[in-house]
């Protein structure tokens, strides 16, 4: 196996659920070269490609038996920086409104709403209407904590939340 292919495999093993663009950026590969190595690793049975909401994401084949389809969906969702940060905030602080999340994350409300819907669709968060507001919380906090304990976030996704991460898992 070539050195470049070994780097691609090691990266996907470290960050399962990454998409091809992240492999390109982090390993400084052209789109064509990243796709070539990912396809070769997939062909050799080292990686598995899954389609997740418009993204081709990659998982190391050797770890697949320990993850259920629901776990894989969660893992891929956590590779979306906003969804990851929302999940981390809800784990650390408990219930929050969409407005509280948007202000804390310094995001537009529509962006926060979009990611909350993704999280709701995968049963990561649940919402409860109280008056004019919806309060969001994790549907299964213990499951989320367990899955995140084995999750390695990308550095730029974690930087603004390093203290929260350390408080939860340090």
C-alpha positions in Angstrom: 0.0 0.0 0.0 1.3 3.5 -0.9 2.2 6.0 1.7 -0.6 8.3 0.6 -3.1 5.5 0.8 -1.9 4.7 4.3 -2.4 8.3 5.3 -5.9 8.3 4.0 -6.7 5.0 5.8 -5.2 6.3 9.0 -7.2 9.5 8.8 -10.5 7.7 8.2 -9.7 5.4 11.1 -9.1 8.4 13.3 -12.1 10.3 12.2 -14.8 7.8 11.0 -17.7 9.3 9.2 -15.6 12.0 7.4 -16.6 13.0 3.9 -14.3 13.2 0.9 -13.9 17.0 1.1 -12.5 16.7 4.6 -10.0 14.1 3.4 -9.0 16.5 0.7 -8.5 19.5 3.0 -6.8 17.7 5.9 -4.4 15.6 3.8 -3.8 18.3 1.2 -4.9 16.1 -1.7 -6.6 17.0 -4.9 -10.2 15.9 -5.3 -9.2 13.4 -7.9 -6.4 11.9 -5.8 -8.5 11.7 -2.6 -11.4 10.0 -4.5 -8.9 7.6 -6.1 -7.4 6.5 -2.8 -10.8 6.3 -1.1 -12.2 4.2 -4.0 -9.1 1.9 -3.9 -9.4 1.4 -0.1 -13.1 0.7 -0.5 -12.4 -1.8 -3.3 -9.8 -3.5 -1.1 -12.3 -3.9 1.7 -10.6 -1.5 4.1 -13.3 1.3 4.0 -17.0 1.4 3.6 -18.7 4.3 1.8 -22.2 5.3 3.0 -24.5 8.0 1.7 -25.7 10.3 4.4 -28.0 13.2 3.5 -26.1 14.2 0.4 -22.6 13.3 1.5 -20.5 10.3 0.8 -19.0 9.4 4.1 -16.3 6.8 4.9 -15.9 4.4 7.8 -13.2 1.9 8.4 -14.5 -1.6 7.6 -12.9 -3.2 10.6 -15.0 -1.3 13.2 -18.3 -1.8 11.4 -19.5 -4.8 13.5 -19.5 -2.7 16.7 -21.7 0.0 15.3 -25.3 -0.4 14.6 -26.9 1.5 11.7 -28.3 3.9 14.3 -24.8 4.5 15.7 -23.4 5.1 12.3 -26.1 7.7 11.5 -25.3 9.4 14.8 -21.6 9.3 14.0 -22.1 10.9 10.6 -24.4 13.5 12.0 -21.7 14.5 14.5 -19.3 15.2 11.6 -21.5 18.2 10.9 -20.0 20.9 13.0 -23.2 22.7 14.0 -25.0 19.4 14.9 -22.0 18.4 16.9 -21.9 21.7 18.8 -25.7 21.6 19.5 -25.4 18.1 20.8 -22.5 19.0 23.0 -24.3 22.1 24.4 -27.4 20.1 25.2 -25.3 17.4 26.9 -23.5 20.0 29.0 -26.4 22.4 29.8 -29.6 20.3 29.5 -32.7 21.9 27.9 -32.3 25.0 25.6 -34.5 26.9 23.3 -33.7 27.3 19.6 -33.0 31.0 20.3 -30.6 30.1 23.2 -28.8 27.7 21.0 -28.5 30.2 18.1 -27.2 32.9 20.4 -24.7 30.6 22.1 -23.4 29.3 18.8 -23.6 32.7 17.1 -25.6 31.3 14.3 -28.6 32.5 12.3 -31.9 31.0 13.6 -32.6 29.2 10.3 -29.3 27.4 10.4 -29.9 26.3 14.0 -33.4 25.2 13.1 -32.1 23.2 10.1 -29.6 21.3 12.3 -32.1 20.8 15.1 -34.4 19.1 12.5 -31.6 16.8 11.4 -31.0 15.9 15.0 -34.7 15.4 15.6 -35.1 13.2 12.5 -32.3 10.9 13.8 -33.9 10.9 17.3 -30.9 12.6 18.9 -32.9 15.4 20.3 -36.5 15.8 21.3 -38.6 19.0 21.5 -41.3 20.1 23.8 -43.6 23.1 23.1 -44.0 25.4 26.0 -46.0 28.4 25.2 -44.5 30.1 22.1 -41.1 28.3 22.4 -39.8 24.8 21.8 -37.4 23.5 24.3 -34.8 21.0 23.0 -33.1 18.3 25.0 -31.2 15.1 24.2 -33.6 12.2 23.7 -31.1 9.7 25.3 -28.3 11.6 27.1 -26.6 8.4 28.4 -26.4 7.0 24.9 -25.1 10.2 23.4 -22.4 10.5 26.2 -21.4 6.9 25.5 -21.1 7.4 21.7 -19.3 10.7 22.1 -16.8 9.1 24.5 -15.5 7.1 21.6 -15.8 10.0 19.1 -12.8 12.0 18.0 -13.9 15.5 16.8 -12.0 17.4 14.2 -9.9 20.1 15.9 -11.7 23.0 14.3 -15.1 21.6 15.4 -14.0 21.3 19.0 -11.9 24.5 19.5 -14.7 26.7 20.6 -16.0 24.0 22.9 -12.8 22.5 24.2 -13.6 23.5 27.8 -17.1 21.9 27.5 -15.6 18.8 26.0 -13.0 18.6 28.8 -15.7 19.1 31.5 -17.7 16.2 30.0 -15.0 13.8 29.0 -11.7 15.0 30.5 
